[in-house]
Amino acid sequence: MHRAKANSGFQGISAEARAEPNQRTDLEREVMALYEETAVGLFRYALAATSDREHAEDAVQECFYRYMLRRRQGALIRRRNSFLYKCLREQLAIHLQESTTRHGPLPQDPFDDPRQRSEVVLRRAALHREASNLLTPRELDCIRLRAQGLRYEDIASALGIRCGTVGALLARAVCKLRSAFGCKES
């Protein structure tokens, strides 16, 4: 887990907020444990959706803030990952809407940063563009969430669709990608 955090570059909660574990409430310990478990995955998902690193960090923090508020209000959140990813999608959608109205459309490809022009990044960007052109937005969302390790039930809850639809979308996406990239079924 610590290695993933170092590689992602995600700053997260400050050292002061992590200090003094004896003074934390049960709820704070619950949120910190959830944060340690899921923050890097949420951040990577947000960063893939927006090229704005600061906004990605803010969106992840907002998700945990909302989680904490809901729990303080006494809500029982059974599918915590689904709740967080759904909240993150809402935050990213709001940011996209605000950015589009203020600054015009955002670039479609999150890897179009001219400062990162290495061979690997160019190949990854080309694959991303090709996959984005082949797949529907729902299929892309399902693949991204599944790649983060979410179960079908969690993906369905996060996207507001049925579990069977998640399976169908993933199967369709895999078929499209296999045929486009010339992969044989294993």
C-alpha positions in Angstrom: 0.0 0.0 0.0 2.8 2.4 0.9 4.5 1.7 -2.4 1.3 2.5 -4.4 1.0 5.8 -2.6 4.6 6.8 -3.4 4.1 5.9 -7.1 0.8 7.7 -7.4 2.1 11.0 -6.1 -1.1 11.4 -4.1 -0.5 13.7 -1.1 -3.6 12.9 0.9 -4.2 13.7 4.5 -1.6 15.7 6.3 0.7 14.2 9.0 -1.0 16.3 11.6 -4.4 14.7 10.8 -2.8 11.2 11.1 -1.2 12.1 14.4 -2.4 11.2 17.9 -4.4 8.0 17.2 -5.4 7.7 20.8 -7.5 10.8 20.6 -9.6 9.7 17.6 -13.1 8.5 17.8 -14.3 5.2 16.4 -15.7 7.1 13.4 -12.5 8.8 12.7 -10.6 5.5 12.9 -13.1 4.0 10.5 -12.7 6.8 8.0 -8.9 6.7 8.3 -8.8 3.0 7.7 -11.1 3.4 4.7 -8.9 6.2 3.4 -5.8 4.2 3.7 -7.5 1.3 1.8 -9.1 3.3 -1.0 -7.6 6.8 -1.5 -5.0 5.8 -4.0 -7.4 4.0 -6.2 -9.9 6.9 -6.1 -7.1 9.3 -6.9 -6.0 7.3 -9.9 -9.6 7.1 -11.2 -10.0 10.9 -10.7 -6.7 11.7 -12.4 -7.7 9.5 -15.4 -10.9 11.5 -15.7 -9.3 15.0 -15.3 -5.8 16.2 -16.0 -6.0 18.6 -13.1 -4.0 16.9 -10.3 -5.1 19.4 -7.7 -8.8 18.9 -8.5 -8.4 15.2 -8.4 -7.0 15.5 -4.9 -9.8 17.9 -3.8 -12.4 15.6 -5.3 -11.1 12.6 -3.3 -11.0 14.6 -0.1 -14.6 15.8 -0.7 -15.7 12.2 -1.0 -14.3 11.3 2.4 -15.7 14.4 3.9 -19.2 13.5 2.6 -18.7 9.9 3.9 -17.8 11.3 7.3 -20.9 13.6 7.3 -23.2 10.8 6.3 -21.9 8.5 9.0 -22.1 11.3 11.6 -25.8 11.7 10.7 -26.2 8.0 11.6 -26.4 6.6 8.0 -25.2 3.0 7.6 -23.2 2.8 4.4 -23.0 -0.9 3.4 -21.1 -0.5 0.2 -18.5 2.0 1.1 -16.5 1.7 -2.1 -19.6 2.3 -4.2 -20.5 5.3 -2.1 -17.1 6.8 -2.6 -16.9 6.2 -6.3 -20.4 7.5 -6.9 -19.5 10.6 -4.9 -16.3 11.0 -6.9 -18.1 10.7 -10.2 -20.5 13.4 -9.1 -17.6 15.7 -8.1 -15.8 15.1 -11.4 -19.0 15.8 -13.3 -19.6 19.1 -11.5 -16.0 20.1 -12.1 -16.3 19.2 -15.8 -19.5 21.1 -16.2 -18.0 24.2 -14.4 -14.7 24.0 -16.4 -16.6 23.6 -19.7 -18.7 26.7 -19.1 -15.8 28.8 -17.9 -12.9 27.7 -20.1 -14.5 25.8 -23.0 -14.2 22.0 -23.5 -11.6 20.1 -21.6 -9.2 17.9 -23.6 -10.6 14.3 -24.1 -7.3 12.6 -23.5 -5.9 12.9 -20.0 -2.4 11.9 -21.4 -2.2 14.9 -23.7 0.2 16.8 -21.4 3.0 18.1 -23.8 5.5 17.9 -20.9 5.2 14.1 -20.8 6.2 13.1 -24.3 8.0 9.8 -23.8 7.5 6.7 -25.9 5.5 5.0 -23.2 3.1 7.9 -22.6 2.6 8.3 -26.3 1.8 4.6 -26.7 -0.5 4.7 -23.7 -2.3 7.8 -25.1 -2.8 6.1 -28.4 -4.3 3.1 -26.8 -6.5 5.3 -24.6 -7.8 7.2 -27.6 -8.5 4.0 -29.5 -10.3 2.4 -26.6 -12.2 5.6 -25.9 -13.4 5.7 -29.6 -14.4 2.0 -29.5 -16.3 1.9 -26.2 -19.3 3.7 -24.9 -18.9 6.0 -21.9 -20.7 3.4 -19.7 -18.4 0.6 -20.9 -15.4 2.8 -20.1 -16.7 3.6 -16.6 -17.3 -0.1 -15.9 -13.8 -1.0 -17.0 -12.2 1.7 -15.0 -14.1 0.8 -11.8 -13.5 -3.0 -12.4 -9.8 -2.2 -12.8 -9.9 -0.5 -9.4 -11.0 -3.8 -7.9 -14.7 -3.1 -7.4 -17.2 -5.9 -7.4 -20.0 -6.0 -10.0 -22.5 -5.1 -7.2 -20.4 -2.0 -6.2 -20.0 -0.9 -9.8 -23.8 -1.3 -10.3 -24.4 0.8 -7.2 -21.9 3.5 -8.2 -23.3 3.8 -11.7 -27.0 3.4 -10.8 -27.5 0.3 -13.0 -28.3 -3.3 -12.5 -25.6 -5.9 -11.7 -26.4 -7.9 -14.8 -26.0 -4.8 -16.9 -22.5 -4.4 -15.5 -21.6 -7.9 -16.6 -23.1 -7.3 -20.1 -21.2 -4.0 -20.5 -17.9 -5.5 -19.4 -18.3 -8.5 -21.7 -19.2 -6.2 -24.6 -16.2 -4.0 -23.9 -13.8 -6.9 -23.7 -15.1 -8.3 -27.0 -14.7 -4.9 -28.7 -11.2 -4.5 -27.3 -10.1 -8.0 -28.2 -11.3 -7.7 -31.8 -9.8 -4.2 -32.2 -6.4 -5.2 -30.8 -6.3 -8.6 -32.4 -6.3 -10.6 -29.2 -7.5 -14.2 -29.1 -9.6 -15.5 -26.3 -7.7 -17.4 -23.7 
